Amino acid sequence: MGIDGWDSNTVEQTGTDADCNGKDPSYYVWYEFFPLNTIVINKVSIAPGDNFSASVTYDGNDEYTVSITNDTANEAFSKKVKFTGADGSGARRGIPPSGL
């Protein structure tokens, strides 16, 4: 889930990922204010089949809130971040990230 990225050089986003190294899968929950590094969220567990809900909001003053909840495990994470490198253009116009 995220905003911007359509016609800007930044994306403010959160989500889950599954990676495989050979036969061994690994799962993690994350947020990112691209082009800054991805941050792994260790306070929210993840397992195959879990259901998640997420949001990213922009307050109009360079502050974004990323929230993600593992609805299956009833665990949540939310963080407000001041990110002056983004323009919030996708949030103002309701454009999904990457034009999706």
LOKEFI-318979 format. One record per residue (C-alpha): residue number from 1; residue in three letters; chain; x, y, z. Coordinates in pm, 1 decimal, always signed. Example, Ala and Ser with C-alpha at 12.3 -4.5 7.8 and 13.67 -1.06 7.14 Angstrom:
// residues 2
(r 1; "Ala"; "A"; (+1230.0; -450.0; +780.0)) (r 2; "Ser"; "A"; (+1367.0; -106.0; +714.0)) 
// end
This chain:
// residues 100
(r 1; "Met"; "A"; (+0.0; +0.0; +0.0)) (r 2; "Gly"; "A"; (+145.7; +339.3; -81.4)) (r 3; "Ile"; "A"; (+117.9; +683.3; -233.1)) (r 4; "Asp"; "A"; (+318.0; +883.3; -485.8)) (r 5; "Gly"; "A"; (+542.1; +708.4; -735.1)) (r 6; "Trp"; "A"; (+320.1; +794.0; -1032.4)) (r 7; "Asp"; "A"; (+490.9; +1112.9; -1142.7)) (r 8; "Ser"; "A"; (+731.2; +1173.1; -852.7)) (r 9; "Asn"; "A"; (+1067.1; +1032.5; -748.7)) (r 10; "Thr"; "A"; (+941.6; +912.5; -411.4)) (r 11; "Val"; "A"; (+704.1; +647.2; -279.0)) (r 12; "Glu"; "A"; (+570.9; +623.5; +75.8)) (r 13; "Gln"; "A"; (+458.8; +266.0; +130.0)) (r 14; "Thr"; "A"; (+413.5; -34.2; +359.4)) (r 15; "Gly"; "A"; (+350.4; -402.0; +298.7)) (r 16; "Thr"; "A"; (+460.9; -761.9; +330.1)) (r 17; "Asp"; "A"; (+713.2; -965.2; +136.0)) (r 18; "Ala"; "A"; (+802.4; -1327.1; +78.7)) (r 19; "Asp"; "A"; (+1148.0; -1417.3; -48.6)) (r 20; "Cys"; "A"; (+1297.3; -1755.6; -127.1)) (r 21; "Asn"; "A"; (+1656.3; -1870.4; -99.7)) (r 22; "Gly"; "A"; (+1638.5; -2203.4; -272.4)) (r 23; "Lys"; "A"; (+1360.5; -2395.0; -95.2)) (r 24; "Asp"; "A"; (+1361.0; -2181.8; +221.1)) (r 25; "Pro"; "A"; (+1103.6; -1901.6; +229.0)) (r 26; "Ser"; "A"; (+1136.7; -1596.3; +449.9)) (r 27; "Tyr"; "A"; (+859.2; -1348.8; +525.0)) (r 28; "Tyr"; "A"; (+867.2; -995.5; +659.6)) (r 29; "Val"; "A"; (+657.9; -683.5; +716.7)) (r 30; "Trp"; "A"; (+808.3; -348.7; +610.5)) (r 31; "Tyr"; "A"; (+767.2; +21.2; +536.1)) (r 32; "Glu"; "A"; (+964.8; +249.0; +309.2)) (r 33; "Phe"; "A"; (+1004.0; +613.3; +220.8)) (r 34; "Phe"; "A"; (+1183.5; +564.7; -109.9)) (r 35; "Pro"; "A"; (+1456.6; +655.4; -193.6)) (r 36; "Leu"; "A"; (+1543.3; +588.0; +173.9)) (r 37; "Asn"; "A"; (+1605.8; +227.9; +282.3)) (r 38; "Thr"; "A"; (+1331.9; -20.4; +360.9)) (r 39; "Ile"; "A"; (+1263.8; -69.9; +734.3)) (r 40; "Val"; "A"; (+1164.4; -417.4; +855.1)) (r 41; "Ile"; "A"; (+884.2; -413.2; +1114.0)) (r 42; "Asn"; "A"; (+962.8; -684.3; +1369.0)) (r 43; "Lys"; "A"; (+666.9; -595.8; +1595.5)) (r 44; "Val"; "A"; (+418.5; -752.8; +1351.5)) (r 45; "Ser"; "A"; (+443.5; -1125.9; +1283.4)) (r 46; "Ile"; "A"; (+379.5; -1285.0; +946.6)) (r 47; "Ala"; "A"; (+300.9; -1640.8; +841.1)) (r 48; "Pro"; "A"; (+165.2; -1796.6; +521.2)) (r 49; "Gly"; "A"; (-207.9; -1734.0; +494.4)) (r 50; "Asp"; "A"; (-217.7; -1433.0; +727.1)) (r 51; "Asn"; "A"; (-450.0; -1146.6; +630.0)) (r 52; "Phe"; "A"; (-323.0; -788.0; +645.5)) (r 53; "Ser"; "A"; (-468.9; -440.7; +615.4)) (r 54; "Ala"; "A"; (-257.9; -131.2; +553.6)) (r 55; "Ser"; "A"; (-275.3; +241.0; +491.8)) (r 56; "Val"; "A"; (-51.2; +535.6; +414.9)) (r 57; "Thr"; "A"; (-182.4; +884.7; +478.5)) (r 58; "Tyr"; "A"; (-43.2; +1232.0; +410.6)) (r 59; "Asp"; "A"; (-133.7; +1528.0; +630.8)) (r 60; "Gly"; "A"; (-27.7; +1797.9; +384.2)) (r 61; "Asn"; "A"; (+261.7; +1922.3; +599.3)) (r 62; "Asp"; "A"; (+537.5; +1675.6; +503.8)) (r 63; "Glu"; "A"; (+406.1; +1420.5; +755.0)) (r 64; "Tyr"; "A"; (+301.5; +1069.4; +656.6)) (r 65; "Thr"; "A"; (+155.5; +790.9; +865.3)) (r 66; "Val"; "A"; (+218.0; +429.8; +768.1)) (r 67; "Ser"; "A"; (+0.6; +165.5; +934.2)) (r 68; "Ile"; "A"; (-13.1; -209.4; +885.7)) (r 69; "Thr"; "A"; (-210.2; -471.8; +1077.5)) (r 70; "Asn"; "A"; (-185.2; -848.9; +1079.0)) (r 71; "Asp"; "A"; (-558.3; -910.5; +1109.3)) (r 72; "Thr"; "A"; (-501.7; -1283.6; +1168.7)) (r 73; "Ala"; "A"; (-264.3; -1233.2; +1465.6)) (r 74; "Asn"; "A"; (-427.5; -906.8; +1582.7)) (r 75; "Glu"; "A"; (-93.6; -720.1; +1576.2)) (r 76; "Ala"; "A"; (-51.8; -364.7; +1449.8)) (r 77; "Phe"; "A"; (+217.4; -108.5; +1372.8)) (r 78; "Ser"; "A"; (+177.3; +261.2; +1300.0)) (r 79; "Lys"; "A"; (+438.5; +531.6; +1261.9)) (r 80; "Lys"; "A"; (+417.4; +902.1; +1180.1)) (r 81; "Val"; "A"; (+718.3; +1025.4; +982.6)) (r 82; "Lys"; "A"; (+821.4; +1370.9; +868.2)) (r 83; "Phe"; "A"; (+949.3; +1314.9; +512.7)) (r 84; "Thr"; "A"; (+1038.3; +1641.2; +343.9)) (r 85; "Gly"; "A"; (+1179.4; +1470.2; +34.1)) (r 86; "Ala"; "A"; (+834.5; +1374.8; -96.4)) (r 87; "Asp"; "A"; (+579.4; +1595.2; -262.4)) (r 88; "Gly"; "A"; (+262.8; +1407.0; -164.1)) (r 89; "Ser"; "A"; (+129.9; +1455.6; -515.2)) (r 90; "Gly"; "A"; (-28.3; +1110.8; -533.2)) (r 91; "Ala"; "A"; (-210.1; +1170.3; -204.9)) (r 92; "Arg"; "A"; (-346.3; +1505.9; -319.9)) (r 93; "Arg"; "A"; (-479.2; +1367.3; -646.0)) (r 94; "Gly"; "A"; (-575.4; +1017.6; -530.5)) (r 95; "Ile"; "A"; (-333.0; +849.8; -770.6)) (r 96; "Pro"; "A"; (-228.5; +496.1; -668.6)) (r 97; "Pro"; "A"; (+144.2; +410.5; -653.5)) (r 98; "Ser"; "A"; (+308.5; +304.1; -978.4)) (r 99; "Gly"; "A"; (-12.7; +379.3; -1166.8)) (r 100; "Leu"; "A"; (-189.1; +65.0; -1039.1)) 
// end
